Amino acid sequence: MECPGASTVVFDPTLTEYDFGPDHPMAPIRVDLTLELARQLEIVSDGGGAGLRTVPAPVATLDQLATVHDPRLIEAVQRMGERPGPGEELHGLGTDDNPVFRGMHHAAAHVVGASLEAFRQVWSGESLHSANVAGGLHHAMRDRAAGFCIYNDLAVGIQWLLDQGAQRVAYVDVDVHHGDGVERLFWDDPRVLTISLHESGQFLFPGTGDTGDVGGPEALGSAVNVPLPPGTGDAAWLRAFHAVVPPLVRAFEPEVLVTQHGCDSHAEDPLAHLMLSVDGQREAYLAQHDLAHEAAGGRWVATGGGGYALVHVAPRAWTHLLAAVAGRPLAPDTPTPAAWREFVRERAGRAAPTTMTDGRTPSYRPWEEGYDPAAWVDRVVHATRMEVFPYHGLDPMP
């Protein structure tokens, strides 16, 4: 799985200033723990080692943010972050999900700038793959913050690609929550294919992402949704992924593959109800690496996303992601370094996992072996394929 060409991770320690406070589930320590684990496993290199080269993260400009966001939202983020206080709710800010904090605009623009640099690295050819694990803020809309997301770094990056002349960009979102912000911002743009596998909105925020949501009138088939039932584990999730994502991405022939890797699909995540293991998530990362090479000339931008099991899941999952980005996948039974476990104890006051695996060996039954209408996941996959595949000249039946 060695990759030709350089691969990079965009990171600056001050990206952890995107911090809603000590009682908020989206604690930035998850990013710190990830990068430290990746460094100690030599997946990330700050020098001349064999790992991913670290490149600095710039701050997005007002003009860059305004390519997808209403200036009134940007002004509100700036103003409310200068004098944070209780009582004011505006443009989705000042809520329990998106509490105001000092320096909010700079911190959120920094995350956007980091993702923009990953997009630039890949589009310019400086990197074949590039990642920003602090990114993936997929819920932010044009005129409002939503779901822990102030600005939408992914949408800004995709719009930047289009502005540079890209004609086809594929976006695959495997966060447990529907990737509604990115989908909505490109709902009417046939140049962008958005695919989201998520827990059904019947049970989970944001309550959207049905199989019949397929894009605007001028872009039918450009939005794809796979709303999975609570309790979906590795085998069913991977079956759904492989039944939908690779055929569509291959048919679309994107110039760049963009992926969002919220790891809140894990069984231990406190905010959702899917049952994946780190091992199942690792399989998805490797599949998307291979899909980038097969369908997009290897050009791949990957981000983090949700993930609220801060110690036991996010650092391991995203280190496996970074290893895939590096083209150097880690063996599942790799031990976590003793020095990292001590780092976790000092920083988080908790015991760290001792290996990079949950002890699962993910496997799945390929869709081509037959559709089972008695299985909820199969019914969802069948509905998605029936809705979308014909728009791409694909046969929806097994």
N, C-alpha and C positions, 0 to 999 in steps of 0.2 A: 504493500500500500504506500510505498515511498512516492512522493509527489515531485515532479519536476517543477522547478521554479521556487522562489522563496514564499514562505507563509509567515504571517505576522499576527500578533495580538496587540491591540491598541489599549494602552493602560497608563493611567496616572493615579498614584495613591489618593489624590484629592477627589477622584470620582466618587469616593465614599461620602463626600459631603451631601450627596443626594440622600437625605436622612430626615424622615418624618417624625423622629423622636423615639424614645426608649420603649414606648408602649405600642408602637406600630409594628405589624407583622413583617413589613418589608425592611428588615434591618440590613444595613450595608456591610455588616461583618461577614455575610455570606460571600461577598466579592473578595474581601481580604483573605479569608480562609481558602478560597479557591486558588487565588494567584500564588499564595504561599505553598499550597500543596503541589501545584503544577511546577513551581520552581524546584521544589525539593525532589520531585520525580524527574527533573530535567526535561520536562515538556516545554517549559518556557525558559528562555535564556535572556538575561539582561546584558550579556556580553557576546562573546564569539562562539558560544557552544552550539550544539546540534539542535537545540530546541527552537521553538518559535521566537523570532526576533521581536522584542518589545519596541513599539514606536509610540511617541508621545501623543497625548489626546488634546487637540485644540478645543477651543470653545466656539460653538456656532455663533455666527453673527445674527443680528436682527433680520437682515435681508434673507439669510438662509432659512431661518425659522418661518418667515412670512411666505415662503414658497408653498407651504401647506396650512399655516395657521393664521387665523384672523388677527389683525393687529390689536384688536380690543382684548383678546385673550393675552397676548404678549404683554400689553401694557398693564393688565391686571396682575399678572405674575410678577412683573417688576415692582409695581407699587405695593402690593400686599406683602411681598418678601422683604421690603425695606422696613416696614413697620408691622411685623406680625402681631396679631392679637386676636382674641376671641370675638365672635359676634358677627363677622361679615362673611357672607357666602356669595360668591360671584364666579360665573363661568366654571362651576364645578370645584372651585377652590374653597377652603375653609370648612370642608366636610370631614367626617370621620375617616373616609378613605383617603382624602387629599388635604390633610391639615397644612396650614401655612407655616413655613419656617423661614428664619432669617437667611438671606442669600439664596432664596429658592430659584430665582431666575438664573443666576450664574450656575448653580449646581445642575439644573435641568438642561441648560444650554450646553454645559460641558459634556453631559451624556450624549446629546445630539451630535456635538462636534466629534466625539470619539467614534460614533458610528459613521459619520460622514467621512472620517479619515479611513475607516475600513473600506467603505465603498470606493473612495478615491484610490486606495492601494490596489484594489482588484481591477477597476476600470482602466487605470493607467498601465497595468501590467507590472507594476512594481512588486506585487504579491499575487500569487495564484489564488490563495485563500487568505482571508483576514477575519478576525473575530473581535468582538467587544462584549465581554460577558456582563458588563454593567448595563448594556443596552437591552433592547427588546420591549420598550414601553409602548405596547401595541394598542392600548385602549384610548389614548388621547385622540380627541376629535378636532375638527377644524377650529371650533370656537369654544371648546371646553375641555378641562382636565377630567379624567375618569379613571377609576380602578387603579390607583397608585401611580398614574402616568400623567405628568404635567404637559410635556411635549412628546410628540410621536417621532422618535429618532428614526424608526424604520421608514415611515412615510417620507420624511425629509430626504433620507438617503435614496429611496426609490425615485422620488421626484427629481433628485439631482441626476441620477442615471438617465432619466428621460430627457432632461434638459441638455445632457451631453450628447444626445443622439441615439441612445438605446431605443430599440423598437419593441423588444420583448423581454420582460423581466418576470420571472416566476418567484412567488413568495409562498413558502410553506411554513405554517405555524403549528407547532405541536404542544404549545402551552395547554393546560387543562381548561383554560378559559378561552372562549371564542375570540379570535383576533378581529374584533369588530371595527376598531379604529382604522387599521390599514385597509380592510375590506371596504369600508364606507368611503374613505378618501379616494379610492380608485374604482368605485362602483361603476362608473360610466366610462372607464378607460380600457379599451380592449388590448392595450399594450401590456397590461399588468394582469397576470393570473394569480389570484389569491386562493390558497387552499388552507383550510383550518380543520384540524382534528381536535375535538374538545368534548368535555362533558356536556351533555345536553342542557340547553338553556331552560328546560323544564325544572332543573334542579340547582342551577348554579348561575351566578353572575357571568355575563351581563344579560342573560335571558334571550339571547339572539343566536343566529347561526343555524337555521333549519335547512333541511336538504333542498327545499324549494327556493332558497335564496341564491340566485345564480347570476346576479349582475344586472345592470341597467339595460334599457331597451337597445342601446347602441353597443352593448358589450355583453350580450347574453352568453353564458358559459364561462365568463371570466372570473366569477366567484364560485367557490366550491366549498361545501360544508359537510362535515361528517360528525354529527352530534351523537356521542357515544353514551350508553347507559352507565349509571353508577355501578361500581364494582368491576368494570372492565379491567382485565389484567393483561400481562405481557402477550399471551398467545392471541387473544382476540384483538388487541390493539394492533399488533404487528400484522395480523391478517387484514385488518381494515386499511392500514397504511399502505401495504403492498398492493391491495386491490384497487386503490384509488390514485395514490400519488405518482408512482413511477410512470404508469401509462399516460397520464395527463401531461406531466412535465416533458416526457419524451415527445409527445405529439406537439406540444407548444414550442419546443426548440428555443428555449430562452438564451439570451446572450449572457445573463448572469442569474445564478440561483441565490436567493436570499432566504435564510431560514431563521426562525425564532424558536428558541429552545427553553421555554419555561419548563422547569423540572417539577412543577407542582402536580404532575400526573402520578407521582410516586405514592405508594400506599401509606406512607407516613406523613404526607403533607397534611397540615391541620385545617386547610381551607377548602378541600375538595374531596372527591369520593372515588377517583379511579385507583387502580391497584397495581400500577407498574412497579417493577424493581429497577434499581440502578442498572442491572444487567440488560433489561429490556430497553431502557433508555439508550444505553450504549449501542445496542443493535440499530436503533433508529439513527444515531449519529453516523455510524459507519455506512448505513444505507444512503444517507443524504450526501456524504462524501462521494460515494461511488456514482450517485445520480448526477452530481455536479460534473464529474468527468465524462459521463456518458452523454449528457444532454446539453451541457453549457460550456463545453471546452475547458472544464475544470474551474471556471470562475465562480467562486463561492464566498459569500459574506454570511457569517453566522453571528448571532447574538444570544445573550441570555434571555431572561424574562422573569416570569413568576417562579416561586420556589421558596417555601417558608419553613421547611425543615432545615434550619440554618446550619447545623453542624453535621448531621448524619447523612444528608442527601445532597444539598446544593454543591458543596465543595467537590465531592466525588463525581457527581454527574457532570459538572462543568469541566472538571479536569479530564474526564473521558472525552468530552466534546473538544477541548483544546488538543488532546492527543490525536483525535480524528482530523482536526484542522491541520495539524502538523504532518499528517500522513504517517504517524507512528503510534498506532493504537496500543493502549496498555492491555496486557493480559488481565482478565477479570480478577484473578487471584493475587495480583500484585499487593504486597503489604503496604500500608501507609507508613511513611517514615516515622521513627520514634521522635525525631525532633519536631515534626509537624504535630504529632499528638500532644507533645508538651506545649507547643505554641497554642493549640486549641484550649488546653487546660488553663493557660495563663490568660488568654484573651476572652474566652467564653465561660470559663469555670465549669466545663463539662468534659466528660470522657469522650474521646474521639473514636470513630470506627477504626478497626485495626487492619482491614483489607479494603480493596476497591470493589468488592463484589457483595451482593446480597445472597450469594450462594445459589442463584437460579441459573438454569441453562435455557434461555428463551428459544422457543420454536413455535411454528405456526403452520396451519394447514392452508396452502395456497388457494386463492379464490377459484382457480381453474379446476380444482378438484370437486367443485360443486357448491351450490347455494342451498343453505338450510333455512327455509322460511320460519322454522320454529325458534331460531336463535335471534335475539333482539339485535345484536351487532350485525348479523347478516342482513336483517331487514333494512337497517340503516344504510349499510354499504350498497345494497341493491337499489334503494331509493336514490342515493347520491349518483350512482352510475347511470340510472335511467334518466335522471334530470339533466346531467351534464355531458356525459360521454358523446351523445350525438352531435353536440355543437363542435366537437373536436374531431369528428369523423371516426369515432371509435364505437365498436360494438359493445353495448352495455351488458350483454349477457355473457356468462362464463364461457 
